[in-house]
């Protein structure tokens, strides 16, 4: 079960990166069960990887997106 949830996190992260930024809220709201501290952690790791590859714009966007909002804090 835990392995499946990890796959779901990575699928969500991929979908966020592959989609227009404007769809982020829609994408996240479709998977409320995945919005938790683990997702935030994985998004920050993903941002660091992107930054290491020189992909600053998506890295910065992901860092900002992974900053807990009030609604995210409720789930963390």
C-alpha positions as CSV (number, residue, x, y, z in Angstrom):
1,X,0.0,0.0,0.0
2,X,2.8,2.4,0.9
3,X,4.5,1.7,-2.4
4,X,1.3,2.6,-4.3
5,X,1.0,5.9,-2.4
6,X,4.6,6.8,-3.3
7,X,3.8,6.1,-6.9
8,X,0.7,8.3,-6.6
9,X,2.9,11.1,-5.2
10,X,5.4,10.9,-8.1
11,X,2.5,10.7,-10.6
12,X,1.0,13.9,-9.1
13,X,4.4,15.6,-9.2
14,X,4.9,14.6,-12.8
15,X,1.5,15.8,-13.8
16,X,2.1,19.2,-12.1
17,X,5.4,19.6,-14.0
18,X,4.0,18.5,-17.3
19,X,0.9,20.7,-17.1
20,X,0.5,24.4,-17.5
21,X,1.1,26.2,-14.2
22,X,-2.5,27.5,-14.3
23,X,-3.8,24.0,-13.8
24,X,-1.9,23.4,-10.5
25,X,-4.8,24.2,-8.3
26,X,-7.2,22.0,-10.3
27,X,-4.7,19.1,-10.3
28,X,-4.0,19.3,-6.6
29,X,-7.7,19.7,-5.7
30,X,-8.4,16.5,-7.6
31,X,-6.2,14.5,-5.3
32,X,-6.8,15.8,-1.8
33,X,-5.7,12.5,-0.2
34,X,-2.2,13.2,-1.4
35,X,-1.9,16.7,0.0
36,X,0.2,16.2,3.1
37,X,3.7,16.7,4.5
38,X,5.1,13.9,2.5
39,X,4.0,15.6,-0.8
40,X,5.6,18.8,0.4
41,X,8.8,17.0,1.1
42,X,8.9,15.3,-2.3
43,X,8.1,18.5,-4.1
44,X,11.0,20.2,-2.4
45,X,13.3,17.3,-3.3
46,X,12.0,17.6,-6.9
47,X,12.7,21.4,-6.9
48,X,16.3,20.7,-5.7
49,X,16.8,18.2,-8.5
50,X,15.4,20.6,-11.1
51,X,17.7,23.4,-9.7
52,X,20.7,21.0,-9.9
53,X,19.9,20.5,-13.6
54,X,19.8,24.3,-14.2
55,X,16.1,24.4,-14.6
56,X,15.6,27.4,-12.3
57,X,12.2,28.5,-13.4
58,X,10.4,25.2,-12.8
59,X,12.5,24.7,-9.6
60,X,11.4,28.1,-8.2
61,X,7.8,27.5,-9.2
62,X,7.9,24.1,-7.4
63,X,9.5,25.7,-4.3
64,X,6.7,28.3,-4.2
65,X,4.1,25.6,-4.8
66,X,5.4,23.5,-2.0
67,X,5.3,26.3,0.5
68,X,2.4,25.2,2.7
69,X,-0.7,27.3,2.3
70,X,-3.4,27.5,5.0
71,X,-5.4,24.7,3.3
72,X,-2.3,22.5,3.0
73,X,-1.3,23.1,6.7
74,X,-4.7,21.6,7.7
75,X,-3.7,18.3,6.0
76,X,-0.1,18.2,7.3
